[in-house]
């Protein structure tokens, strides 16, 4: 008797897959509704900060590269003599 009830309640594979996929998309929609988008002012401020950090990092890398290039040139000149 117990086996018969368990078999009656079990859905086929397509019904189970369909309900899990629809549940997945319901969860996605629920999470998307929780998103708080930044204001344009915040977006522009953050963009400015990113550009400033990129400029500072670029200048630091340029300075390091130039210094190491000059140091390498001195080492090569000393090795040539």
C-alpha positions in Angstrom: 0.0 0.0 0.0 2.8 2.5 0.9 4.6 1.9 -2.4 1.4 2.5 -4.4 0.9 6.0 -2.8 4.5 6.9 -3.3 4.3 6.0 -7.0 1.1 8.0 -7.5 2.6 11.2 -6.0 5.8 11.0 -8.1 5.6 13.2 -11.2 7.3 12.3 -14.5 10.7 13.7 -15.3 9.4 16.4 -17.6 6.9 17.8 -15.0 9.7 17.8 -12.4 12.1 19.5 -14.7 9.5 22.1 -15.8 8.7 23.0 -12.3 12.3 23.4 -11.3 13.1 25.5 -14.3 10.1 27.8 -13.7 11.1 28.1 -10.1 14.6 29.1 -11.1 13.2 31.9 -13.3 10.8 33.0 -10.6 13.8 33.3 -8.2 15.7 35.3 -10.9 12.8 37.8 -11.2 12.5 38.0 -7.5 16.2 38.9 -7.1 16.1 41.4 -10.0 13.4 43.3 -8.2 15.7 43.7 -5.2 18.4 45.6 -7.3 18.9 49.2 -6.3 20.3 51.1 -9.3 22.7 54.0 -8.6 21.7 57.5 -9.5 23.3 59.3 -12.4 25.3 61.5 -10.0 26.7 58.5 -8.2 27.6 56.9 -11.6 29.4 59.9 -12.8 31.3 60.3 -9.5 32.3 56.6 -9.6 33.4 56.9 -13.2 35.6 59.9 -12.3 37.2 58.0 -9.5 37.9 55.0 -11.8 39.5 57.3 -14.4 41.6 59.0 -11.8 42.9 55.7 -10.4 43.7 54.5 -13.9 45.6 57.7 -14.6 47.6 57.4 -11.3 48.3 53.7 -11.9 49.4 54.4 -15.5 51.8 57.2 -14.4 53.2 54.9 -11.7 53.8 52.1 -14.2 55.3 54.6 -16.7 57.7 55.9 -14.1 58.7 52.5 -13.0 59.2 51.3 -16.6 61.3 54.4 -17.5 63.4 54.1 -14.3 64.1 50.4 -14.9 64.9 51.1 -18.6 67.4 53.7 -17.6 68.9 51.4 -14.9 69.2 48.6 -17.5 70.9 51.0 -19.9 73.5 51.9 -17.2 74.1 48.3 -16.4 74.6 47.5 -20.1 77.0 50.5 -20.6 79.1 49.3 -17.6 79.1 45.7 -19.0 80.2 47.0 -22.4 83.3 48.8 -21.1 
